[in-house]
Amino acid sequence: MNKSFVLTAAIRGAALLAAVTVAGCGSEEVSAALPSKAVVGEPAPAFTATDANGKAISLADFKGKPVVLEWTNPGCPFVRKHYDSGNMPATQAKALGKDVAWVTIQTSGDADALSDLTSWQGDKKSAPTTSVIDADGSLGRTYGARTTPHMYIVDAAGKLVYAGAIDSVPSADADDIEGATNYVNQALDETLTGKPVSKAVTEPYGCSVKYPG
């Protein structure tokens, strides 16, 4: 059964920021007009995917705990900024230490993409709860993922409480991390202490997600 989803004013405002420039990614600008069923403040869209062990996983598997969804691409300089510096693995470790599940997602890719992703994660000392390849792009389209990285947080009750960038400085320069606000850490801290997320929607930055077809 089809359902229409109405964007909140905050989401609409973020979507009106026309595009994210992805210099150095070998990619075009990112369209802000991806259809999405993911609306901050509403239940997060259900999904199923195949993880690195070949097992089917779903959002429901993490019922009762917060979940971070991270869109990634090891070849993207914006992603490398946060992994080569150790910022993303540290953000993951902090979340996992608070019993938060972390799902890393790469949209598109061939049969070797998952093994390549997990090998790269090992090199970067990254240890998410699970990793999946969204080969047909259905998961990315459901959530409206536009960039790598693009971050989402689902609270323990299954509500989407954050969507946007990992931090407040949209650059590929690791030197900018120190002075940036880590939106994921901030949103998780607020969610875990029962507070409303103060910056629930931010503009993602990075390389464009490559959708097949």
Disulfide bonds with the S-S distance in Angstrom:
Cys25-Cys207 1.96
Cys76-Cys207 2.30
